Amino acid sequence: PDGSVVSVVTDITEMKQRAQELQRVVDTVPLLIAYVGQDGRYQLINRTFEDWLQLSQAEVRGKRVGEMMQDHVVVGHVQEVEAVLAGKPARFEARIPYKGGASLPGYRGARVLEVTFTPNVDAHDTVTGFFIAASDITERGLAAAQLHQAQKMEAIGQLTGGVAHDFNN
């Protein structure tokens, strides 16, 4: 009534510094890492996420995970999102088109990811969101295909050698 103004000020410098430190740590991990809130919207992504999908924090933060998956990942993993929001962890493989951050020099095919969704559960057993962690397993798949091809060639060589031996006899 007398025209006085009261203000309450809280110093959040330390909290901001901790958040920046956490982001630096998350950015150095060679896995795609993200956090999605209960509303299904991205709240945090790391540098690997940005590099692999060629998207910035500003383009991702606040977007629904479903629309990002539809635009950037093979569609069909909606049930995993529903499961993790119900409190059940999910693990699956997904293919994404090559956009950057190649783990294999010269390879420009689709990247195969092993994706894990882990629910974030509070003290009251309520799911408050979920963590996404994805590792690039493209190289493993290519190595397995090369091994399979080498084994086929070895078998053909043995068969050919056997036939040649029979002809000689």
DSSP file with accessible surface (Angstrom, degrees, kcal/mol):
  #  RESIDUE AA STRUCTURE BP1 BP2  ACC     N-H-->O    O-->H-N    N-H-->O    O-->H-N    TCO  KAPPA ALPHA  PHI   PSI    X-CA   Y-CA   Z-CA
    1    1 A P              0   0  187      0, 0.0     0, 0.0     0, 0.0     0, 0.0   0.000 360.0 360.0 360.0 -29.8    0.0    0.0    0.0
    2    2 A D        -     0   0  129      2,-0.0     0, 0.0     1,-0.0     0, 0.0   0.389 360.0-105.6 -89.6   5.9    2.9    2.4    0.7
    3    3 A G  S    S+     0   0   67      1,-0.3     2,-0.1     0, 0.0    -1,-0.0   0.518  70.4 147.3  87.3   4.5    4.5    1.8   -2.8
    4    4 A S        -     0   0   87      1,-0.0     2,-0.4     2,-0.0    -1,-0.3  -0.388  36.9-145.4 -72.4 152.8    7.3   -0.3   -1.5
    5    5 A V        -     0   0  132     -2,-0.1     2,-0.5     2,-0.0    -1,-0.0  -0.970   8.5-163.1-121.5 133.7    8.7   -3.1   -3.6
    6    6 A V        -     0   0  132     -2,-0.4     2,-0.4     2,-0.0    -2,-0.0  -0.959  10.6-177.5-114.9 131.9   10.0   -6.4   -2.3
    7    7 A S        -     0   0   97     -2,-0.5     2,-0.5     2,-0.0    -2,-0.0  -0.982  15.9-152.1-130.2 145.7   12.1   -8.6   -4.4
    8    8 A V        -     0   0  128     -2,-0.4     2,-0.4     2,-0.0    -2,-0.0  -0.968  15.2-168.1-115.4 126.5   13.6  -12.0   -3.7
    9    9 A V        -     0   0  128     -2,-0.5     2,-0.5     2,-0.0    -2,-0.0  -0.955   4.7-167.1-119.9 132.8   16.8  -12.9   -5.5
   10   10 A T        -     0   0  109     -2,-0.4     2,-0.7     2,-0.0    -2,-0.0  -0.984  20.8-132.5-119.8 129.4   18.4  -16.3   -5.7
   11   11 A D        +     0   0  130     -2,-0.5     3,-0.2     1,-0.1     4,-0.2  -0.697  28.6 172.0 -81.3 114.1   21.9  -16.9   -6.9
   12   12 A I     >  +     0   0   76     -2,-0.7     4,-2.6     1,-0.1     5,-0.2   0.196  43.7 111.0-108.4  17.0   21.7  -19.8   -9.4
   13   13 A T  H  > S+     0   0   73      1,-0.2     4,-2.5     2,-0.2     5,-0.2   0.925  79.4  47.4 -57.1 -47.6   25.3  -19.4  -10.6
   14   14 A E  H  > S+     0   0  125      1,-0.2     4,-2.4     2,-0.2    -1,-0.2   0.913 111.7  50.3 -63.4 -40.8   26.4  -22.7   -9.0
   15   15 A M  H  > S+     0   0  109      1,-0.2     4,-2.2     2,-0.2    -1,-0.2   0.921 111.0  49.1 -64.2 -42.0   23.4  -24.6  -10.4
   16   16 A K  H  X S+     0   0  124     -4,-2.6     4,-2.3     1,-0.2    -2,-0.2   0.903 110.0  51.9 -63.6 -40.0   24.1  -23.2  -13.9
   17   17 A Q  H  X S+     0   0  101     -4,-2.5     4,-2.4    -5,-0.2    -2,-0.2   0.914 109.5  49.0 -64.7 -41.9   27.8  -24.3  -13.6
   18   18 A R  H  X S+     0   0  140     -4,-2.4     4,-2.6     2,-0.2    -1,-0.2   0.902 110.2  51.3 -63.7 -39.8   26.8  -27.8  -12.6
   19   19 A A  H  X S+     0   0   58     -4,-2.2     4,-2.3     2,-0.2    -2,-0.2   0.913 110.9  48.4 -64.1 -40.0   24.4  -28.0  -15.5
   20   20 A Q  H  X S+     0   0  113     -4,-2.3     4,-2.3     2,-0.2    -2,-0.2   0.903 111.2  50.3 -67.3 -39.1   27.2  -26.9  -17.9
   21   21 A E  H  X S+     0   0  105     -4,-2.4     4,-2.3     2,-0.2    -2,-0.2   0.926 110.4  49.8 -63.0 -44.7   29.6  -29.4  -16.4
   22   22 A L  H  X S+     0   0  103     -4,-2.6     4,-2.8     2,-0.2     5,-0.2   0.928 110.0  50.5 -60.3 -44.1   27.0  -32.2  -16.9
   23   23 A Q  H  X S+     0   0   39     -4,-2.3     4,-2.5     1,-0.2    -1,-0.2   0.916 109.2  51.7 -62.6 -39.1   26.4  -31.2  -20.5
   24   24 A R  H  X S+     0   0  144     -4,-2.3     4,-1.1     2,-0.2    -1,-0.2   0.916 111.7  46.7 -63.0 -42.0   30.2  -31.3  -21.1
   25   25 A V  H >X S+     0   0   89     -4,-2.3     4,-0.8     2,-0.2     3,-0.7   0.949 113.5  47.7 -64.0 -48.1   30.4  -34.8  -19.7
   26   26 A V  H >< S+     0   0   19     -4,-2.8     3,-0.7     1,-0.2     5,-0.2   0.878 108.8  55.9 -62.3 -35.4   27.4  -36.0  -21.7
   27   27 A D  H 3< S+     0   0   30     -4,-2.5    -1,-0.2     1,-0.2    -2,-0.2   0.766 102.7  55.3 -69.2 -26.0   28.8  -34.4  -24.8
   28   28 A T  H << S+     0   0  111     -4,-1.1    -1,-0.2    -3,-0.7    -2,-0.2   0.670  82.8 100.7 -83.7 -13.6   32.1  -36.4  -24.5
   29   29 A V  S << S-     0   0   43     -4,-0.8    19,-0.3    -3,-0.7     4,-0.1  -0.526  73.6-137.4 -72.8 130.7   30.4  -39.8  -24.4
   30   30 A P  S    S+     0   0  108      0, 0.0     2,-0.3     0, 0.0    -1,-0.1   0.107  76.9  90.5 -80.2  26.6   30.6  -41.5  -27.8
   31   31 A L  S    S-     0   0   62     -5,-0.2     2,-0.5   104,-0.1    17,-0.3  -0.895  88.3-107.3-113.7 151.6   27.0  -42.7  -27.5
   32   32 A L  E     -A  134   0A  10    102,-2.5   102,-2.2    -2,-0.3     2,-0.4  -0.680  47.9-176.4 -74.3 123.0   23.9  -40.9  -28.7
   33   33 A I  E     +A  133   0A  34     -2,-0.5    13,-1.7   100,-0.2     2,-0.3  -0.986  11.3 157.6-128.6 138.1   22.3  -39.7  -25.5
   34   34 A A  E     -AB 132  45A   0     98,-2.0    98,-2.8    -2,-0.4     2,-0.4  -0.974  27.6-142.0-150.5 159.9   19.0  -37.9  -24.9
   35   35 A Y  E     -AB 131  44A  29      9,-2.4     8,-3.2    -2,-0.3     9,-1.5  -0.999  14.3-167.2-127.5 133.2   16.4  -37.4  -22.2
   36   36 A V  E     -AB 130  42A   0     94,-2.9    94,-2.9    -2,-0.4     6,-0.2  -0.970  16.2-134.5-120.7 130.2   12.7  -37.3  -22.9
   37   37 A G  E >   -A  129   0A   0      4,-2.5     3,-2.6    -2,-0.4    92,-0.3  -0.191  34.9 -93.1 -76.1 173.5   10.2  -36.0  -20.4
   38   38 A Q  T 3  S+     0   0   97     90,-1.4    91,-0.2     1,-0.3    -1,-0.1   0.799 125.0  63.8 -57.8 -28.2    6.9  -37.6  -19.4
   39   39 A D  T 3  S-     0   0   84     89,-0.2    -1,-0.3     2,-0.1     3,-0.1   0.481 118.3-112.3 -77.3  -0.1    5.2  -35.4  -22.1
   40   40 A G  S <  S+     0   0    4     -3,-2.6    25,-3.0     1,-0.3     2,-0.4   0.653  75.6 129.1  80.9  15.8    7.2  -37.2  -24.8
   41   41 A R  B     -E   64   0B  95     23,-0.3    -4,-2.5    24,-0.1    -1,-0.3  -0.864  63.9-109.0-110.0 140.4    9.3  -34.2  -25.6
   42   42 A Y  E     +B   36   0A  14     21,-2.5    20,-3.0    18,-0.4    -6,-0.2  -0.408  35.9 170.4 -64.3 134.7   13.1  -34.0  -25.8
   43   43 A Q  E     +     0   0A  95     -8,-3.2     2,-0.3     1,-0.4    -7,-0.2   0.602  66.1  18.0-114.6 -25.3   14.7  -32.0  -23.0
   44   44 A L  E     +B   35   0A  41     -9,-1.5    -9,-2.4    16,-0.1    -1,-0.4  -0.994  56.2 173.6-150.5 138.8   18.4  -32.9  -23.5
   45   45 A I  E     -B   34   0A   1     -2,-0.3   -11,-0.2   -11,-0.2     2,-0.2  -0.961  23.3-130.8-137.0 159.1   20.6  -34.2  -26.3
   46   46 A N     >  -     0   0    0    -13,-1.7     4,-1.8    -2,-0.3     3,-0.2  -0.516  32.3 -97.6-105.0 176.9   24.3  -34.6  -26.5
   47   47 A R  H  > S+     0   0  121      1,-0.2     4,-2.8     2,-0.2     5,-0.2   0.857 121.6  58.4 -61.3 -36.9   26.8  -33.6  -29.2
   48   48 A T  H  > S+     0   0   15    -17,-0.3     4,-2.9   -19,-0.3     5,-0.3   0.915 104.4  51.9 -61.2 -41.2   26.8  -37.2  -30.7
   49   49 A F  H  > S+     0   0    4    -18,-0.3     4,-2.1    -3,-0.2     6,-0.3   0.944 111.4  47.4 -57.3 -48.0   23.1  -36.9  -31.3
   50   50 A E  H  X>S+     0   0   31     -4,-1.8     4,-1.3     1,-0.2     5,-1.1   0.918 114.5  46.1 -60.1 -45.0   23.7  -33.6  -33.1
   51   51 A D  H  <5S+     0   0   71     -4,-2.8    -2,-0.2     2,-0.2    -1,-0.2   0.917 114.2  45.9 -66.3 -46.5   26.5  -35.0  -35.2
   52   52 A W  H  <5S+     0   0   21     -4,-2.9    47,-0.3     1,-0.2    48,-0.3   0.863 126.1  29.2 -67.9 -38.1   24.7  -38.3  -36.2
   53   53 A L  H  <5S-     0   0   11     -4,-2.1    -1,-0.2    -5,-0.3    -2,-0.2   0.474  99.8-128.4-102.2  -2.7   21.4  -36.6  -37.1
   54   54 A Q  T  <5 +     0   0  112     -4,-1.3     2,-0.3     1,-0.2    -3,-0.2   0.922  65.5 129.9  53.5  48.7   22.8  -33.2  -38.2
   55   55 A L      < -     0   0   23     -5,-1.1    -1,-0.2    -6,-0.3     2,-0.2  -0.968  51.1-132.7-130.6 147.9   20.4  -31.4  -35.9
   56   56 A S     >  -     0   0   47     -2,-0.3     4,-1.2    -3,-0.1     3,-0.4  -0.532  29.0-106.6 -95.7 165.8   21.0  -28.7  -33.3
   57   57 A Q  H >> S+     0   0   40      1,-0.2     4,-3.2     2,-0.2     3,-0.7   0.907 122.0  54.7 -52.3 -44.6   19.7  -28.5  -29.7
   58   58 A A  H 34 S+     0   0   90      1,-0.2    -1,-0.2     2,-0.2    -3,-0.0   0.844 107.1  49.4 -62.7 -33.8   17.3  -25.8  -30.8
   59   59 A E  H 34 S+     0   0   94     -3,-0.4    -1,-0.2     1,-0.1    -2,-0.2   0.725 122.3  32.6 -76.5 -21.8   15.9  -28.0  -33.5
   60   60 A V  H X< S+     0   0    0     -4,-1.2     3,-2.6    -3,-0.7   -18,-0.4   0.842  89.4  97.1-103.5 -45.7   15.3  -31.0  -31.1
   61   61 A R  T 3< S+     0   0  133     -4,-3.2   -18,-0.2     1,-0.3     3,-0.1  -0.222  97.4  13.9 -55.5 128.0   14.5  -29.6  -27.7
   62   62 A G  T 3  S+     0   0   35    -20,-3.0    -1,-0.3     1,-0.3     2,-0.2   0.241  96.9 123.9  91.8 -12.5   10.8  -29.5  -27.1
   63   63 A K    <   -     0   0   77     -3,-2.6   -21,-2.5   -21,-0.1    -1,-0.3  -0.537  69.0-106.2 -80.5 150.0    9.9  -31.8  -30.1
   64   64 A R  B  >  -E   41   0B 114    -23,-0.2     4,-1.7    -2,-0.2     3,-0.3  -0.492  20.5-129.9 -74.0 140.8    8.0  -34.9  -29.5
   65   65 A V  H  > S+     0   0    5    -25,-3.0     4,-2.7     1,-0.2     5,-0.2   0.866 105.6  59.9 -61.3 -34.4   10.0  -38.1  -29.7
   66   66 A G  H  > S+     0   0   38    -26,-0.3     4,-2.3     1,-0.2    -1,-0.2   0.914 105.6  45.8 -61.3 -43.4    7.5  -39.6  -32.2
   67   67 A E  H  > S+     0   0   76     -3,-0.3     4,-2.0     2,-0.2    -1,-0.2   0.887 113.2  50.0 -71.7 -32.4    7.9  -36.9  -34.8
   68   68 A M  H  X S+     0   0    5     -4,-1.7     4,-2.1     2,-0.2     5,-0.3   0.916 112.1  47.8 -69.5 -40.6   11.7  -37.1  -34.5
   69   69 A M  H  X S+     0   0   18     -4,-2.7     4,-2.5     1,-0.2    -2,-0.2   0.907 111.2  51.0 -65.8 -40.1   11.7  -40.9  -34.9
   70   70 A Q  H  < S+     0   0  131     -4,-2.3    -1,-0.2    -5,-0.2    -2,-0.2   0.904 116.6  40.4 -64.5 -38.9    9.3  -40.6  -37.9
   71   71 A D  H  < S+     0   0  100     -4,-2.0    -1,-0.2    -5,-0.2    -2,-0.2   0.795 133.0  19.0 -79.1 -29.3   11.6  -38.0  -39.6
   72   72 A H  H  < S+     0   0   25     -4,-2.1     2,-0.3    -5,-0.2    -3,-0.2   0.513 117.2  49.9-125.8  -9.6   15.0  -39.6  -38.7
   73   73 A V  S  < S-     0   0   29     -4,-2.5    23,-0.2    -5,-0.3    -1,-0.1  -0.959  94.6 -85.5-131.6 152.3   14.6  -43.3  -37.8
   74   74 A V        -     0   0   84     21,-1.5     3,-0.3    -2,-0.3    -3,-0.1  -0.344  55.7-113.8 -56.1 129.7   12.8  -46.1  -39.4
   75   75 A V  S    S+     0   0   97     -5,-0.2    -1,-0.1     1,-0.2    -5,-0.1  -0.302  86.3  76.5 -66.2 148.8    9.2  -45.9  -38.3
   76   76 A G        +     0   0   36     -3,-0.1     3,-0.2    -2,-0.0    -1,-0.2   0.483  60.3  97.1 129.8   6.9    7.9  -48.7  -36.1
   77   77 A H     >  +     0   0   28     -3,-0.3     4,-1.3     1,-0.2     3,-0.3   0.118  45.7 108.8-110.4  21.8    9.3  -48.1  -32.6
   78   78 A V  H  > S+     0   0   77      1,-0.2     4,-2.5     2,-0.2     5,-0.2   0.885  74.5  59.5 -63.8 -37.6    6.3  -46.4  -31.2
   79   79 A Q  H  > S+     0   0  109     -3,-0.2     4,-2.4     1,-0.2    -1,-0.2   0.851 101.8  54.1 -62.4 -32.4    5.5  -49.4  -29.0
   80   80 A E  H  > S+     0   0   34     -3,-0.3     4,-2.5     2,-0.2    -1,-0.2   0.897 108.0  49.5 -68.2 -37.9    8.9  -49.1  -27.4
   81   81 A V  H  X S+     0   0   16     -4,-1.3     4,-2.2     2,-0.2    -2,-0.2   0.944 112.6  47.4 -64.2 -45.0    8.2  -45.4  -26.5
   82   82 A E  H  X S+     0   0  128     -4,-2.5     4,-0.9     1,-0.2    -2,-0.2   0.908 112.0  51.1 -62.7 -40.2    4.8  -46.5  -25.0
   83   83 A A  H ><>S+     0   0   32     -4,-2.4     5,-2.5    -5,-0.2     3,-0.6   0.930 110.6  47.0 -64.1 -45.9    6.5  -49.3  -23.1
   84   84 A V  H ><5S+     0   0    0     -4,-2.5     3,-1.6     1,-0.2    -1,-0.2   0.888 109.2  53.8 -68.0 -34.9    9.2  -47.1  -21.5
   85   85 A L  H 3<5S+     0   0   43     -4,-2.2    -1,-0.2     1,-0.3    42,-0.2   0.739 106.0  55.1 -69.9 -17.6    6.6  -44.5  -20.5
   86   86 A A  T <<5S-     0   0   71     -4,-0.9    -1,-0.3    -3,-0.6    -2,-0.2   0.394 131.0 -97.5 -90.4   0.5    4.8  -47.3  -18.8
   87   87 A G  T < 5S+     0   0   31     -3,-1.6    -3,-0.2     1,-0.3    -2,-0.1   0.513  85.7 122.6 101.0   5.3    8.0  -48.1  -16.8
   88   88 A K      < -     0   0  137     -5,-2.5    -1,-0.3    -6,-0.1    -2,-0.2  -0.889  59.0-128.5-105.4 124.7    9.4  -51.0  -18.9
   89   89 A P        -     0   0   96      0, 0.0     2,-0.4     0, 0.0    29,-0.2  -0.283  26.1-157.2 -63.8 153.3   12.9  -50.6  -20.4
   90   90 A A  E     -C  117   0A  14     27,-2.2    27,-3.1     2,-0.0     2,-0.4  -0.987  13.6-173.1-135.7 145.4   13.2  -51.3  -24.1
   91   91 A R  E     +C  116   0A 165     -2,-0.4     2,-0.3    25,-0.2    25,-0.2  -0.996  21.8 142.2-138.2 132.7   16.1  -52.4  -26.3
   92   92 A F  E     -C  115   0A  22     23,-2.2    23,-3.4    -2,-0.4     2,-0.4  -0.964  44.7-106.2-159.0 168.5   16.0  -52.6  -30.1
   93   93 A E  E     -C  114   0A 120     -2,-0.3     2,-0.3    21,-0.2    21,-0.2  -0.847  34.1-177.1-103.1 143.9   17.9  -52.0  -33.3
   94   94 A A  E     -C  113   0A   5     19,-2.3    19,-3.3    -2,-0.4     2,-0.4  -0.974  18.2-139.0-137.5 151.6   17.1  -49.0  -35.6
   95   95 A R  E     -C  112   0A 126     -2,-0.3   -21,-1.5    17,-0.2    17,-0.2  -0.938  19.4-177.3-110.9 134.7   18.5  -47.9  -38.9
   96   96 A I  E     -C  111   0A   3     15,-2.5    15,-3.1    -2,-0.4   -23,-0.1  -0.967  32.6-105.2-126.9 146.6   19.1  -44.2  -39.6
   97   97 A P        -     0   0   70      0, 0.0     2,-0.2     0, 0.0    13,-0.1  -0.383  45.1 -97.5 -66.3 148.4   20.3  -42.7  -42.9
   98   98 A Y        +     0   0   64     10,-0.3     3,-0.1     1,-0.2    12,-0.1  -0.496  57.8 150.6 -66.5 128.7   23.9  -41.6  -42.9
   99   99 A K        -     0   0   86      1,-0.5     2,-0.3   -47,-0.3    -1,-0.2   0.474  61.2 -51.5-130.9 -20.9   24.1  -37.8  -42.2
  100  100 A G  S    S+     0   0    7    -48,-0.3    -1,-0.5     1,-0.1   -49,-0.0  -0.962  96.3  76.6 166.8 179.4   27.4  -37.3  -40.6
  101  101 A G        -     0   0   40     -2,-0.3   -49,-0.1     1,-0.2    -1,-0.1   0.889  64.6-161.6  60.4  42.2   29.8  -38.4  -37.8
  102  102 A A        -     0   0   39      1,-0.2    -1,-0.2     2,-0.1     6,-0.1  -0.282  22.0-165.1 -62.2 135.0   30.9  -41.6  -39.6
  103  103 A S  S    S+     0   0   57      1,-0.2    -1,-0.2     4,-0.1    -2,-0.1   0.630  83.9  55.4 -88.7 -15.9   32.5  -44.2  -37.5
  104  104 A L  S >  S-     0   0   23      3,-0.2     3,-2.0    35,-0.0    -1,-0.2  -0.938  92.1-127.1-119.3 109.0   33.7  -46.0  -40.6
  105  105 A P  T 3  S+     0   0  129      0, 0.0     3,-0.1     0, 0.0    -2,-0.0  -0.281  94.0   9.8 -56.3 130.0   35.8  -43.8  -43.0
  106  106 A G  T 3  S+     0   0   65      1,-0.2     2,-0.4    -4,-0.0     0, 0.0   0.196  96.5 121.5  87.9 -17.3   34.3  -43.9  -46.5
  107  107 A Y    <   +     0   0   68     -3,-2.0    -1,-0.2     1,-0.1    -3,-0.2  -0.672  25.9 165.3 -83.9 127.6   31.1  -45.7  -45.5
  108  108 A R        +     0   0  143     -2,-0.4   -10,-0.3    -3,-0.1    -1,-0.1   0.138  36.9 111.7-127.7  18.5   28.0  -43.8  -46.4
  109  109 A G  S    S-     0   0   30      1,-0.2    -2,-0.0   -12,-0.1     0, 0.0  -0.135  82.0 -57.3 -80.2-175.8   25.3  -46.5  -46.0
  110  110 A A        -     0   0   33    -13,-0.1     2,-0.4   -12,-0.1    -1,-0.2  -0.325  55.0-125.9 -62.7 143.7   22.6  -46.6  -43.4
  111  111 A R  E     -C   96   0A   7    -15,-3.1   -15,-2.5    -3,-0.1     2,-0.5  -0.800  16.0-145.1 -93.0 134.5   23.8  -46.6  -39.8
  112  112 A V  E     -C   95   0A  20     -2,-0.4    25,-2.6   -17,-0.2    26,-0.6  -0.896  19.4-167.9-102.6 126.1   22.6  -49.4  -37.6
  113  113 A L  E     -CD  94 136A   8    -19,-3.3   -19,-2.3    -2,-0.5     2,-0.7  -0.904  22.7-143.7-115.9 143.2   22.1  -48.4  -33.9
  114  114 A E  E     -CD  93 135A  51     21,-2.6    21,-2.1    -2,-0.4     2,-0.4  -0.940  32.7-163.3 -99.3 115.7   21.5  -50.5  -30.8
  115  115 A V  E     -CD  92 134A  11    -23,-3.4   -23,-2.2    -2,-0.7     2,-0.4  -0.852  13.3-168.6-110.0 136.0   19.0  -48.3  -28.9
  116  116 A T  E     -CD  91 133A  30     17,-2.9    17,-2.2    -2,-0.4     2,-0.5  -0.992   4.8-163.1-123.5 128.5   18.1  -48.6  -25.2
  117  117 A F  E     -CD  90 132A   5    -27,-3.1   -27,-2.2    -2,-0.4    15,-0.2  -0.960  11.6-173.7-105.9 124.3   15.2  -46.7  -23.6
  118  118 A T  E     - D   0 131A  66     13,-2.4    13,-2.9    -2,-0.5   -30,-0.1  -0.973  21.5-127.0-122.0 122.6   15.5  -46.6  -19.8
  119  119 A P  E     - D   0 130A  21      0, 0.0     2,-0.7     0, 0.0    11,-0.3  -0.344  11.2-138.3 -68.5 145.1   12.6  -45.2  -17.7
  120  120 A N  E     - D   0 129A  53      9,-3.1     8,-3.2   -36,-0.1     9,-0.7  -0.927  27.3-170.7-101.6 109.2   13.4  -42.4  -15.2
  121  121 A V  E     - D   0 127A  64     -2,-0.7     6,-0.2     6,-0.2     2,-0.0  -0.884   9.0-145.4-109.5 131.9   11.4  -43.3  -12.1
  122  122 A D    >   -     0   0   58      4,-2.5     3,-1.9    -2,-0.4    -1,-0.0  -0.157  40.5 -84.0 -85.0-175.5   11.0  -41.0   -9.1
  123  123 A A  T 3  S+     0   0   97      1,-0.3    -1,-0.1     2,-0.1    -2,-0.0   0.701 129.1  55.5 -64.4 -18.9   10.7  -41.9   -5.4
  124  124 A H  T 3  S-     0   0  157      2,-0.1    -1,-0.3     0, 0.0     3,-0.1   0.151 119.4-108.1 -99.4  17.4    6.9  -42.5   -5.8
  125  125 A D  S <  S+     0   0  140     -3,-1.9     2,-0.5     1,-0.2    -2,-0.1   0.790  73.8 142.3  59.6  30.7    7.5  -45.1   -8.7
  126  126 A T        -     0   0   77     -4,-0.0    -4,-2.5     2,-0.0     2,-0.5  -0.878  55.7-123.4-101.3 131.8    6.1  -42.6  -11.2
  127  127 A V  E     + D   0 121A  20     -2,-0.5    -6,-0.2    -6,-0.2     3,-0.1  -0.641  29.5 178.3 -74.8 119.6    7.8  -42.5  -14.6
  128  128 A T  E     -     0   0A  49     -8,-3.2   -90,-1.4    -2,-0.5     2,-0.3   0.408  61.4 -55.5-102.2  -1.1    9.0  -38.9  -15.1
  129  129 A G  E     -AD  37 120A   0     -9,-0.7    -9,-3.1   -92,-0.3     2,-0.3  -0.955  59.3 -99.5 155.5-166.4   10.6  -39.5  -18.5
  130  130 A F  E     -AD  36 119A   0    -94,-2.9   -94,-2.9    -2,-0.3     2,-0.3  -0.995  15.2-125.8-152.2 155.2   13.2  -41.7  -20.0
  131  131 A F  E     -AD  35 118A  90    -13,-2.9   -13,-2.4    -2,-0.3     2,-0.5  -0.785  18.3-153.3 -97.8 143.2   16.8  -41.8  -21.1
  132  132 A I  E     +AD  34 117A   9    -98,-2.8   -98,-2.0    -2,-0.3     2,-0.4  -0.973  15.6 174.7-116.0 129.7   17.8  -42.8  -24.6
  133  133 A A  E     +AD  33 116A  37    -17,-2.2   -17,-2.9    -2,-0.5     2,-0.4  -0.997   4.9 178.7-132.3 129.5   21.3  -44.3  -25.3
  134  134 A A  E     -AD  32 115A   2   -102,-2.2  -102,-2.5    -2,-0.4     2,-0.4  -0.998  10.1-163.3-134.2 135.7   22.3  -45.6  -28.7
  135  135 A S  E     - D   0 114A  33    -21,-2.1   -21,-2.6    -2,-0.4     2,-0.7  -0.920  27.7-115.8-116.4 147.0   25.5  -47.1  -29.9
  136  136 A D  E     + D   0 113A  35     -2,-0.4   -23,-0.2   -23,-0.2     3,-0.2  -0.706  35.6 169.4 -82.4 113.2   26.6  -47.4  -33.5
  137  137 A I     >  +     0   0   15    -25,-2.6     4,-2.0    -2,-0.7     5,-0.2   0.154  44.1 110.3-109.6  17.7   26.8  -51.2  -34.3
  138  138 A T  H  > S+     0   0    6    -26,-0.6     4,-2.5     1,-0.2     5,-0.2   0.924  76.9  52.0 -57.1 -46.7   27.2  -50.7  -38.1
  139  139 A E  H  > S+     0   0  114      1,-0.2     4,-2.7     2,-0.2    -1,-0.2   0.897 107.0  53.2 -60.8 -39.9   30.9  -51.8  -38.0
  140  140 A R  H  > S+     0   0  145      1,-0.2     4,-2.2     2,-0.2    -1,-0.2   0.924 110.7  46.9 -61.3 -43.6   30.0  -55.0  -36.1
  141  141 A G  H  X S+     0   0   44     -4,-2.0     4,-2.2     2,-0.2    -2,-0.2   0.907 112.2  49.2 -66.1 -41.0   27.4  -55.9  -38.8
  142  142 A L  H  X S+     0   0   60     -4,-2.5     4,-2.4     2,-0.2    -2,-0.2   0.907 111.0  50.4 -65.2 -40.2   29.7  -55.1  -41.7
  143  143 A A  H  X S+     0   0   50     -4,-2.7     4,-2.5    -5,-0.2    -2,-0.2   0.909 110.0  50.3 -64.2 -40.6   32.4  -57.3  -40.0
  144  144 A A  H  X S+     0   0   61     -4,-2.2     4,-2.5     2,-0.2    -1,-0.2   0.910 110.5  49.7 -64.2 -40.3   30.0  -60.2  -39.6
  145  145 A A  H  X S+     0   0   60     -4,-2.2     4,-2.4     2,-0.2    -2,-0.2   0.908 111.1  49.3 -65.3 -40.0   28.9  -59.9  -43.2
  146  146 A Q  H  X S+     0   0  144     -4,-2.4     4,-2.5     2,-0.2    -2,-0.2   0.904 111.0  49.7 -65.5 -40.9   32.6  -59.9  -44.3
  147  147 A L  H  X S+     0   0  102     -4,-2.5     4,-2.5     2,-0.2    -2,-0.2   0.930 110.7  49.9 -62.4 -44.3   33.3  -63.0  -42.1
  148  148 A H  H  X S+     0   0  105     -4,-2.5     4,-2.2     1,-0.2    -2,-0.2   0.921 111.5  48.8 -60.7 -44.0   30.3  -64.8  -43.6
  149  149 A Q  H  X S+     0   0   93     -4,-2.4     4,-2.4     1,-0.2    -1,-0.2   0.917 110.9  50.4 -62.9 -42.3   31.5  -63.9  -47.2
  150  150 A A  H  X S+     0   0   55     -4,-2.5     4,-2.4     1,-0.2    -2,-0.2   0.899 109.6  50.8 -63.4 -40.0   35.0  -65.2  -46.3
  151  151 A Q  H  X S+     0   0  103     -4,-2.5     4,-2.3     2,-0.2    -1,-0.2   0.897 110.1  49.9 -65.4 -38.8   33.5  -68.5  -45.0
  152  152 A K  H  X S+     0   0  100     -4,-2.2     4,-2.5     2,-0.2    -2,-0.2   0.925 111.1  48.9 -64.1 -43.1   31.5  -68.9  -48.1
  153  153 A M  H  X S+     0   0  106     -4,-2.4     4,-2.5     2,-0.2    -2,-0.2   0.893 110.4  51.3 -64.4 -38.4   34.6  -68.3  -50.3
  154  154 A E  H  X S+     0   0  119     -4,-2.4     4,-2.5     2,-0.2    -1,-0.2   0.928 110.3  48.9 -63.3 -43.6   36.5  -70.8  -48.2
  155  155 A A  H  X S+     0   0   55     -4,-2.3     4,-2.5     2,-0.2    -2,-0.2   0.916 111.3  49.4 -63.6 -41.3   33.8  -73.5  -48.6
  156  156 A I  H  X S+     0   0   93     -4,-2.5     4,-3.0     1,-0.2     5,-0.2   0.918 110.5  51.5 -63.7 -40.8   33.7  -72.8  -52.4
  157  157 A G  H  X S+     0   0   43     -4,-2.5     4,-2.6     2,-0.2    -2,-0.2   0.916 110.8  47.3 -61.5 -43.2   37.5  -73.2  -52.5
  158  158 A Q  H  X S+     0   0  130     -4,-2.5     4,-2.3     2,-0.2    -1,-0.2   0.916 113.2  48.6 -66.1 -40.8   37.4  -76.5  -50.6
  159  159 A L  H  X S+     0   0  122     -4,-2.5     4,-2.5     2,-0.2    -2,-0.2   0.940 112.8  47.6 -63.6 -46.2   34.7  -77.8  -52.9
  160  160 A T  H  X S+     0   0   86     -4,-3.0     4,-2.6     1,-0.2     5,-0.2   0.917 111.8  50.3 -62.0 -43.3   36.6  -76.7  -56.0
  161  161 A G  H  X S+     0   0   42     -4,-2.6     4,-2.3    -5,-0.2    -1,-0.2   0.903 110.7  50.0 -61.7 -39.9   39.8  -78.3  -54.7
  162  162 A G  H  X S+     0   0   35     -4,-2.3     4,-2.3     2,-0.2    -2,-0.2   0.914 111.3  47.7 -65.5 -42.7   37.9  -81.5  -54.0
  163  163 A V  H  X S+     0   0   67     -4,-2.5     4,-2.4     2,-0.2    -2,-0.2   0.930 112.2  49.9 -65.0 -43.6   36.4  -81.6  -57.5
  164  164 A A  H  X S+     0   0   46     -4,-2.6     4,-2.3     1,-0.2    -2,-0.2   0.913 110.1  51.0 -61.6 -41.4   39.8  -80.9  -59.1
  165  165 A H  H  X S+     0   0  110     -4,-2.3     4,-1.8     1,-0.2    -1,-0.2   0.924 109.2  50.6 -62.7 -42.7   41.3  -83.7  -57.0
  166  166 A D  H  < S+     0   0  114     -4,-2.3    -2,-0.2     1,-0.2    -1,-0.2   0.903 109.9  50.4 -63.7 -39.8   38.6  -86.2  -58.1
  167  167 A F  H  < S+     0   0  172     -4,-2.4    -1,-0.2     1,-0.2    -2,-0.2   0.893 108.2  52.8 -63.8 -40.5   39.2  -85.2  -61.8
  168  168 A N  H  <        0   0  139     -4,-2.3    -1,-0.2     1,-0.2    -2,-0.2   0.860 360.0 360.0 -63.6 -35.8   43.0  -85.8  -61.3
  169  169 A N     <        0   0  141     -4,-1.8    -1,-0.2    -5,-0.2    -2,-0.2   0.795 360.0 360.0 -75.0 360.0   42.3  -89.3  -59.9
